Amino acid sequence: MLLRLLLAAGMAAGAHEIGTTKAAMRFPADGTYVLAIETDAAPLMEKLGARELTHCGEAIRGRVALAFDGQTALPAIECRMLADGGALVALTGPVPSGAKAFTFRFGWVFTTYSLQVGGARYGWRAGN
């Protein structure tokens, strides 16, 4: 399945240093998607008003938008701490049959972050 990337917001390209957040979208052969977002844990937990990340999925959902061909997806959301002090927010679910494009917004960061789809980097996304 070949999916093309449509960005919900413009990408800011430039020669400046990237923020600490990065997002990677993968499409395994089993017809699912995995959107892995790595970010600094402390600011995320502060914004969430949380002491731990293990049960933050529903709080995260309020500022995450993911859609295929304009139809909202309702991913499973898993949050966990990483060994380096970062946080991993993983969104997973099935790719709708025949989907050709996806859009995504992660409203928990306000700095520029990178987006990779498969092994290709698509540039910088502006946080919102």
C-alpha positions in Angstrom: 0.0 0.0 0.0 1.4 3.3 -1.0 0.4 6.2 1.2 1.2 9.7 0.4 1.8 12.3 3.1 -0.5 15.3 3.5 0.5 17.7 6.1 -2.2 19.3 8.2 0.1 22.4 8.8 3.0 23.8 6.8 6.5 22.6 7.4 9.2 25.0 8.3 12.4 24.0 6.7 15.6 25.7 7.7 19.1 25.3 9.0 18.2 25.7 12.7 18.5 23.1 15.5 15.6 20.8 15.9 13.7 20.6 19.1 13.8 17.5 21.3 10.5 16.1 19.9 10.5 13.7 17.0 7.7 11.8 15.3 8.0 8.6 13.2 5.1 7.0 11.3 5.4 3.4 10.2 3.0 1.2 8.2 3.8 -2.5 9.0 2.8 -5.1 6.4 -0.1 -6.2 8.6 -2.3 -3.2 7.6 -1.7 -1.2 10.8 0.1 2.1 11.6 2.4 3.0 14.4 3.0 6.7 15.1 5.8 7.0 17.7 6.4 10.4 19.3 9.4 11.0 21.5 9.6 14.1 23.6 10.9 15.4 26.9 9.0 13.8 29.7 9.2 16.6 32.3 7.4 19.3 30.2 4.9 16.8 28.9 4.0 15.6 32.4 3.8 19.2 33.6 1.3 20.1 30.9 -0.7 16.9 31.7 -0.6 17.6 35.4 0.7 14.0 35.8 3.3 12.3 38.0 3.6 9.4 35.7 2.8 8.6 32.1 1.5 5.1 32.3 -2.2 6.2 32.4 -2.1 9.4 30.3 -3.5 8.0 27.0 -6.9 9.7 27.3 -5.4 13.0 28.5 -3.1 12.9 25.5 -6.0 12.2 23.1 -7.5 15.6 23.7 -4.7 17.3 21.7 -3.8 14.7 19.1 -5.5 14.5 15.8 -5.0 11.7 13.3 -7.0 11.1 10.2 -6.9 8.9 7.0 -8.5 10.5 3.9 -10.2 13.1 6.2 -11.8 10.5 8.4 -10.8 10.7 12.1 -8.9 7.7 13.5 -9.2 6.7 17.1 -5.9 5.1 17.9 -4.9 3.2 20.9 -2.5 5.4 22.9 0.4 4.2 25.0 2.6 6.5 27.0 5.8 5.5 28.8 9.1 6.8 30.1 12.3 6.2 28.2 15.6 5.4 29.8 17.1 8.7 28.7 14.4 10.7 30.6 12.3 11.2 27.6 8.7 10.1 27.0 7.3 7.9 24.2 3.7 8.4 23.1 2.7 5.6 20.7 -0.5 5.8 18.6 -1.5 2.5 16.9 -4.4 1.2 15.0 -5.6 -0.2 11.7 -5.2 1.6 8.4 -8.6 1.9 6.8 -9.0 -0.1 3.6 -8.0 1.9 0.5 -6.6 4.9 2.5 -4.3 7.1 0.4 -3.3 9.9 2.8 -3.0 10.7 6.5 -2.8 13.9 8.5 -1.7 14.3 12.0 -1.3 16.9 14.7 0.4 16.6 18.1 -0.7 19.6 20.1 1.4 18.9 23.2 4.6 20.5 22.0 5.1 24.0 20.8 8.5 23.8 19.1 9.6 22.5 15.8 9.9 18.7 15.5 10.9 16.2 12.8 8.6 13.9 11.1 9.6 10.6 9.5 7.4 8.4 7.4 8.9 4.9 6.9 12.6 5.7 6.5 12.2 9.1 4.8 12.4 12.3 6.8 9.8 14.8 5.6 11.3 17.8 7.3 10.3 19.9 10.2 6.8 20.3 11.6 5.8 23.4 13.5 4.4 22.6 17.0 1.0 24.0 17.8 
